[in-house]
Amino acid sequence: MNDSQPVFMQIMEIIEGDIVRGVYEADDMIISTTQISKVYTVNPTTAVKAIGKLADAGILYKKRGIGMCLAPGARERITERRRNAFFNERLGALIKEAETLNISMDELVRAIKNKGVSEHD
């Protein structure tokens, strides 16, 4: 965990990352709040908050007597939201910084295609 954002949000991102990578399938039971608090050395209340926020967002649902499970369609919803954030936030910031550094669009595209290797390296 780091200080860049609240711990519960970092836990949410970790779980969402696992969902997007296919660690969990629809209706699978996810890691418990007790396991989260032990694995990430966080207060159990923090783990409960992260899971609660994911449930509020429709990513998880409570299966009575079992635990929290992955909602059908959750992977697609997370992926779509993250793609939108990438294109609307991160890509815009990248382009703006490239313009500030006088990096042409062609040079930027070449660097991306070469996985960040610039002709100036």
N, CA, C and O of each residue as an XYZ file, in Angstrom:
484
protein
N       0.835     -1.175      0.000
C       0.000      0.000      0.000
C       0.889      1.249      0.000
O       1.998      1.246      0.535
N       0.375      2.301     -0.606
C       1.130      3.546     -0.659
C       0.233      4.707     -0.242
O      -0.952      4.525      0.042
N       0.810      5.884     -0.210
C       0.078      7.069      0.249
C      -0.602      7.839     -0.878
O      -1.160      8.910     -0.638
N      -0.567      7.313     -2.109
C      -1.100      8.055     -3.246
C      -2.625      8.149     -3.236
O      -3.192      9.081     -3.806
N      -3.280      7.203     -2.604
C      -4.740      7.216     -2.500
C      -5.148      6.405     -1.274
O      -4.329      5.670     -0.723
N      -6.395      6.528     -0.841
C      -6.841      5.771      0.335
C      -6.638      4.263      0.154
O      -6.775      3.732     -0.948
N      -6.315      3.598      1.240
C      -6.020      2.163      1.204
C      -7.211      1.368      0.674
O      -7.017      0.428     -0.096
N      -8.436      1.718      1.065
C      -9.587      0.946      0.592
C      -9.696      1.014     -0.933
O     -10.115      0.047     -1.569
N      -9.318      2.156     -1.522
C      -9.352      2.286     -2.979
C      -8.265      1.432     -3.639
O      -8.473      0.862     -4.710
N      -7.121      1.354     -2.990
C      -6.049      0.505     -3.512
C      -6.473     -0.964     -3.494
O      -6.185     -1.715     -4.426
N      -7.153     -1.359     -2.434
C      -7.651     -2.736     -2.346
C      -8.690     -2.983     -3.431
O      -8.690     -4.036     -4.068
N      -9.569     -2.019     -3.639
C     -10.564     -2.150     -4.703
C      -9.876     -2.340     -6.055
O     -10.293     -3.183     -6.849
N      -8.835     -1.570     -6.318
C      -8.112     -1.681     -7.586
C      -7.426     -3.035     -7.731
O      -7.384     -3.599     -8.825
N      -6.894     -3.551     -6.642
C      -6.259     -4.877     -6.677
C      -7.297     -5.930     -7.040
O      -7.060     -6.766     -7.912
N      -8.438     -5.890     -6.375
C      -9.503     -6.871     -6.648
C     -10.016     -6.711     -8.072
O     -10.211     -7.702     -8.776
N     -10.236     -5.465     -8.502
C     -10.684     -5.241     -9.876
C      -9.647     -5.750    -10.875
O     -10.009     -6.319    -11.905
N      -8.375     -5.553    -10.583
C      -7.319     -6.070    -11.451
C      -7.386     -7.581    -11.569
O      -7.245     -8.137    -12.658
N      -7.604     -8.248    -10.432
C      -7.759     -9.706    -10.449
C      -8.965    -10.119    -11.292
O      -8.912    -11.105    -12.027
N     -10.032     -9.368    -11.179
C     -11.247     -9.670    -11.949
C     -10.968     -9.526    -13.441
O     -11.319    -10.408    -14.225
N     -10.341     -8.426    -13.838
C     -10.050     -8.181    -15.253
C      -9.103     -9.243    -15.806
O      -9.249     -9.666    -16.952
N      -8.131     -9.677    -14.998
C      -7.170    -10.696    -15.435
C      -7.767    -12.097    -15.447
O      -7.112    -13.039    -15.891
N      -8.996    -12.250    -14.968
C      -9.649    -13.556    -15.013
C      -9.404    -14.446    -13.809
O      -9.681    -15.644    -13.861
N      -8.894    -13.884    -12.732
C      -8.695    -14.674    -11.507
C     -10.044    -15.175    -10.996
O     -10.153    -16.285    -10.475
N     -11.061    -14.340    -11.153
C     -12.416    -14.701    -10.736
C     -13.335    -14.725    -11.944
O     -13.226    -13.889    -12.841
N     -14.236    -15.686    -11.959
C     -15.276    -15.775    -12.985
C     -16.597    -15.364    -12.346
O     -16.702    -15.290    -11.122
N     -17.596    -15.099    -13.170
C     -18.923    -14.725    -12.656
C     -19.395    -15.762    -11.647
O     -19.275    -16.966    -11.872
N     -19.926    -15.283    -10.549
C     -20.468    -16.074     -9.444
C     -19.412    -16.758     -8.568
O     -19.767    -17.456     -7.618
N     -18.116    -16.570     -8.872
C     -17.056    -17.096     -7.999
C     -17.033    -16.301     -6.706
O     -17.287    -15.097     -6.699
N     -16.725    -16.989     -5.610
C     -16.529    -16.313     -4.340
C     -15.157    -15.632     -4.378
O     -14.172    -16.233     -4.805
N     -15.102    -14.388     -3.933
C     -13.833    -13.663     -3.936
C     -13.154    -13.778     -2.570
O     -13.705    -14.346     -1.627
N     -11.965    -13.231     -2.494
C     -11.198    -13.213     -1.247
C     -12.034    -12.558     -0.134
O     -12.712    -11.557     -0.366
N     -11.978    -13.120      1.045
C     -12.780    -12.607      2.161
C     -12.141    -11.362      2.765
O     -10.957    -11.094      2.561
N     -12.932    -10.617      3.501
C     -12.402     -9.419      4.160
C     -11.328     -9.797      5.188
O     -10.371     -9.049      5.385
N     -11.482    -10.940      5.835
C     -10.473    -11.410      6.790
C      -9.165    -11.693      6.066
O      -8.093    -11.309      6.534
N      -9.254    -12.369      4.918
C      -8.051    -12.655      4.133
C      -7.405    -11.360      3.635
O      -6.182    -11.217      3.661
N      -8.231    -10.425      3.185
C      -7.702     -9.139      2.707
C      -6.924     -8.449      3.808
O      -5.810     -7.975      3.589
N      -7.517     -8.391      5.001
C      -6.848     -7.678      6.102
C      -5.531     -8.356      6.476
O      -4.581     -7.676      6.865
N      -5.456     -9.683      6.365
C      -4.210    -10.389      6.682
C      -3.191    -10.252      5.558
O      -2.026     -9.951      5.817
N      -3.609    -10.465      4.322
C      -2.683    -10.420      3.180
C      -2.080     -9.037      2.995
O      -0.883     -8.908      2.738
N      -2.907     -7.999      3.125
C      -2.436     -6.641      2.875
C      -2.135     -5.866      4.149
O      -1.831     -4.674      4.096
N      -2.218     -6.536      5.292
C      -1.934     -5.938      6.592
C      -2.686     -4.623      6.766
O      -2.097     -3.571      7.016
N      -4.014     -4.718      6.623
C      -4.863     -3.541      6.788
C      -5.919     -3.839      7.841
O      -6.196     -4.995      8.161
N      -6.485     -2.796      8.358
C      -7.559     -2.899      9.330
C      -8.750     -3.613      8.675
O      -9.088     -3.308      7.531
N      -9.390     -4.555      9.376
C     -10.556     -5.236      8.806
C     -11.647     -4.275      8.336
O     -12.347     -4.567      7.367
N     -11.797     -3.144      9.004
C     -12.795     -2.150      8.594
C     -12.484     -1.610      7.200
O     -13.391     -1.339      6.413
N     -11.213     -1.458      6.907
C     -10.787     -0.990      5.588
C     -11.155     -2.018      4.523
O     -11.633     -1.661      3.446
N     -10.931     -3.282      4.826
C     -11.284     -4.358      3.895
C     -12.793     -4.392      3.661
O     -13.247     -4.553      2.528
N     -13.559     -4.241      4.724
C     -15.027     -4.231      4.619
C     -15.479     -3.058      3.752
O     -16.390     -3.201      2.938
N     -14.848     -1.907      3.925
C     -15.218     -0.727      3.134
C     -14.950     -0.973      1.649
O     -15.785     -0.638      0.809
N     -13.807     -1.550      1.319
C     -13.466     -1.829     -0.084
C     -14.482     -2.785     -0.705
O     -14.968     -2.551     -1.812
N     -14.794     -3.852      0.007
C     -15.749     -4.837     -0.501
C     -17.138     -4.213     -0.609
O     -17.864     -4.466     -1.571
N     -17.501     -3.408      0.368
C     -18.804     -2.738      0.346
C     -18.949     -1.807     -0.848
O     -20.006     -1.757     -1.478
N     -17.888     -1.070     -1.159
C     -17.918     -0.162     -2.316
C     -18.050     -0.952     -3.617
O     -18.771     -0.536     -4.524
N     -17.363     -2.079     -3.710
C     -17.476     -2.915     -4.909
C     -18.889     -3.499     -5.029
O     -19.422     -3.637     -6.130
N     -19.478     -3.834     -3.898
C     -20.863     -4.332     -3.915
C     -21.817     -3.212     -4.308
O     -22.739     -3.433     -5.094
N     -21.609     -2.019     -3.775
C     -22.456     -0.867     -4.123
C     -22.387     -0.562     -5.617
O     -23.362     -0.097     -6.209
N     -21.231     -0.826     -6.221
C     -21.038     -0.566     -7.652
C     -21.572     -1.698     -8.528
O     -21.525     -1.617     -9.756
N     -22.080     -2.755     -7.886
C     -22.629     -3.871     -8.652
C     -21.581     -4.842     -9.166
O     -21.876     -5.685    -10.013
N     -20.362     -4.730     -8.663
C     -19.277     -5.622     -9.076
C     -19.365     -6.940     -8.299
O     -19.095     -8.013     -8.839
N     -19.740     -6.841     -7.049
C     -19.879     -8.006     -6.183
C     -21.301     -8.096     -5.667
O     -22.029     -7.105     -5.634
N     -21.686     -9.295     -5.265
C     -22.970     -9.467     -4.590
C     -22.786    -10.490     -3.474
O     -21.902    -11.345     -3.526
N     -23.637    -10.379     -2.475
C     -23.548    -11.279     -1.328
C     -24.377    -12.526     -1.585
O     -25.573    -12.452     -1.866
N     -23.717    -13.670     -1.482
C     -24.411    -14.948     -1.588
C     -24.613    -15.435     -0.163
O     -23.661    -15.799      0.526
N     -25.852    -15.436      0.262
C     -26.192    -15.746      1.640
C     -25.539    -17.052      2.115
O     -25.673    -18.105      1.491
N     -24.830    -16.939      3.240
C     -24.178    -18.096      3.844
C     -22.877    -18.501      3.171
O     -22.212    -19.431      3.626
N     -22.506    -17.823      2.102
C     -21.297    -18.173      1.353
C     -20.243    -17.072      1.464
O     -19.120    -17.314      1.906
N     -20.618    -15.871      1.061
C     -19.685    -14.744      1.055
C     -19.955    -13.853     -0.133
O     -21.037    -13.895     -0.717
N     -18.979    -13.050     -0.491
C     -19.122    -12.125     -1.604
C     -18.672    -12.806     -2.885
O     -17.640    -13.476     -2.928
N     -19.479    -12.615     -3.936
C     -19.211    -13.260     -5.219
C     -19.169    -12.223     -6.334
O     -19.693    -11.116     -6.209
N     -18.529    -12.619     -7.424
C     -18.414    -11.739     -8.576
C     -19.722    -11.727     -9.355
O     -20.242    -12.773     -9.744
N     -20.234    -10.539     -9.571
C     -21.490    -10.372    -10.302
C     -21.286    -10.669    -11.787
O     -20.245    -10.331    -12.350
N     -22.270    -11.297    -12.420
C     -22.183    -11.503    -13.868
C     -22.031    -10.160    -14.586
O     -22.701     -9.187    -14.239
N     -21.155    -10.111    -15.577
C     -20.923     -8.893    -16.350
C     -19.979     -7.905    -15.693
O     -19.687     -6.859    -16.272
N     -19.491     -8.212    -14.490
C     -18.623     -7.273    -13.762
C     -17.314     -7.021    -14.509
O     -16.862     -5.879    -14.597
N     -16.704     -8.074    -15.044
C     -15.433     -7.903    -15.752
C     -15.599     -6.917    -16.908
O     -14.754     -6.044    -17.106
N     -16.666     -7.052    -17.658
C     -16.906     -6.168    -18.796
C     -17.133     -4.725    -18.334
O     -16.636     -3.788    -18.958
N     -17.884     -4.548    -17.237
C     -18.129     -3.194    -16.728
C     -16.839     -2.536    -16.250
O     -16.601     -1.357    -16.515
N     -16.009     -3.302    -15.545
C     -14.734     -2.767    -15.058
C     -13.833     -2.410    -16.240
O     -13.236     -1.334    -16.277
N     -13.744     -3.318    -17.193
C     -12.892     -3.078    -18.360
C     -13.340     -1.837    -19.120
O     -12.508     -1.020    -19.514
N     -14.635     -1.688    -19.330
C     -15.158     -0.525    -20.045
C     -14.848      0.768    -19.284
O     -14.430      1.756    -19.888
N     -15.052      0.766    -17.963
C     -14.767      1.952    -17.158
C     -13.284      2.303    -17.209
O     -12.922      3.471    -17.346
N     -12.425      1.284    -17.097
C     -10.986      1.526    -17.117
C     -10.515      1.993    -18.493
O      -9.641      2.854    -18.587
N     -11.082      1.438    -19.552
C     -10.737      1.886    -20.908
C     -11.112      3.361    -21.077
O     -10.325      4.156    -21.591
N     -12.314      3.711    -20.641
C     -12.751      5.104    -20.741
C     -11.822      6.027    -19.957
O     -11.458      7.100    -20.437
N     -11.442      5.610    -18.754
C     -10.527      6.417    -17.942
C      -9.172      6.544    -18.636
O      -8.561      7.612    -18.626
N      -8.713      5.458    -19.233
C      -7.430      5.499    -19.936
C      -7.474      6.517    -21.072
O      -6.604      7.382    -21.172
N      -8.482      6.412    -21.918
C      -8.558      7.314    -23.063
C      -8.878      8.747    -22.665
O      -8.349      9.686    -23.261
N      -9.734      8.928    -21.670
C     -10.151     10.282    -21.296
C      -9.190     10.988    -20.357
O      -9.091     12.215    -20.393
N      -8.484     10.252    -19.523
C      -7.617     10.869    -18.523
C      -6.138     10.666    -18.827
O      -5.403     11.629    -19.044
N      -5.716      9.432    -18.842
C      -4.283      9.152    -18.990
C      -3.753      9.522    -20.366
O      -2.683     10.120    -20.475
N      -4.484      9.175    -21.415
C      -4.015      9.486    -22.757
C      -3.969     10.996    -22.971
O      -3.030     11.517    -23.574
N      -4.980     11.690    -22.479
C      -4.985     13.147    -22.592
C      -3.802     13.770    -21.888
O      -3.180     14.695    -22.412
N      -3.483     13.269    -20.699
C      -2.333     13.786    -19.946
C      -1.028     13.470    -20.674
O      -0.112     14.293    -20.689
N      -0.938     12.289    -21.274
C       0.255     11.902    -22.029
C       0.461     12.833    -23.219
O       1.570     13.312    -23.455
N      -0.605     13.086    -23.963
C      -0.515     13.955    -25.134
C      -0.137     15.380    -24.717
O       0.694     16.021    -25.361
N      -0.744     15.864    -23.650
C      -0.432     17.215    -23.173
C       1.037     17.334    -22.766
O       1.695     18.323    -23.087
N       1.546     16.328    -22.063
C       2.962     16.349    -21.656
C       3.869     16.255    -22.874
O       4.908     16.914    -22.923
N       3.490     15.443    -23.857
C       4.284     15.338    -25.090
C       4.347     16.693    -25.782
O       5.403     17.097    -26.267
N       3.224     17.390    -25.828
C       3.203     18.721    -26.437
C       4.101     19.686    -25.669
O       4.828     20.479    -26.267
N       4.045     19.613    -24.338
C       4.891     20.470    -23.500
C       6.367     20.214    -23.772
O       7.177     21.142    -23.766
N       6.712     18.955    -24.011
C       8.104     18.573    -24.257
C       8.479     18.645    -25.731
O       9.567     18.235    -26.135
N       7.545     19.181    -26.530
C       7.777     19.332    -27.967
C       8.046     17.990    -28.651
O       8.890     17.899    -29.543
N       7.334     16.966    -28.232
C       7.411     15.646    -28.858
C       6.295     15.587    -29.892
O       5.123     15.787    -29.574
N       6.672     15.311    -31.122
C       5.666     15.272    -32.187
C       4.776     14.040    -32.010
O       5.158     13.075    -31.348
N       3.603     14.087    -32.602
C       2.682     12.962    -32.531
C       3.313     11.728    -33.186
O       3.143     10.609    -32.702
N       4.044     11.938    -34.294
C       4.719     10.815    -34.961
C       5.761     10.171    -34.039
O       5.862      8.946    -33.960
N       6.533     11.014    -33.345
C       7.547     10.485    -32.422
C       6.890      9.739    -31.266
O       7.375      8.693    -30.835
N       5.794     10.279    -30.774
C       5.069      9.638    -29.683
C       4.533      8.279    -30.120
O       4.667      7.295    -29.393
N       3.933      8.220    -31.293
C       3.397      6.956    -31.818
C       4.523      5.945    -32.014
O       4.373      4.775    -31.664
N       5.660      6.393    -32.576
C       6.803      5.478    -32.746
C       7.283      4.949    -31.405
O       7.580      3.761    -31.273
N       7.361      5.827    -30.407
C       7.812      5.396    -29.074
C       6.845      4.376    -28.475
O       7.269      3.400    -27.856
N       5.555      4.604    -28.661
C       4.562      3.654    -28.145
C       4.705      2.317    -28.856
O       4.689      1.266    -28.214
N       4.843      2.348    -30.171
C       5.009      1.109    -30.933
C       6.270      0.354    -30.535
O       6.310     -0.876    -30.573
N       7.308      1.110    -30.148
C       8.569      0.492    -29.722
C       8.630      0.338    -28.209
O       9.703      0.137    -27.640
N       7.475      0.434    -27.565
C       7.349      0.258    -26.114
C       8.205      1.234    -25.320
O       8.895      0.851    -24.375
N       8.150      2.493    -25.717
C       8.786      3.545    -24.946
C      10.191      3.888    -25.354
O      10.773      4.819    -24.798
N      10.771      3.168    -26.316
C      12.132      3.477    -26.751
C      12.088      4.635    -27.721
O      11.487      4.527    -28.790
N      12.709      5.733    -27.367
C      12.754      6.932    -28.195
C      14.017      6.934    -29.025
O      15.018      6.318    -28.658
N      13.963      7.634    -30.154
C      15.156      7.751    -30.980
C      16.235      8.563    -30.270
O      17.385      8.586    -30.707
N      15.863      9.234    -29.167
C      16.824     10.050    -28.407
C      17.519      9.252    -27.309
O      18.419      9.768    -26.647
N      17.113      8.000    -27.109
C      17.707      7.182    -26.035
C      19.064      6.641    -26.442
O      19.706      5.936    -25.664
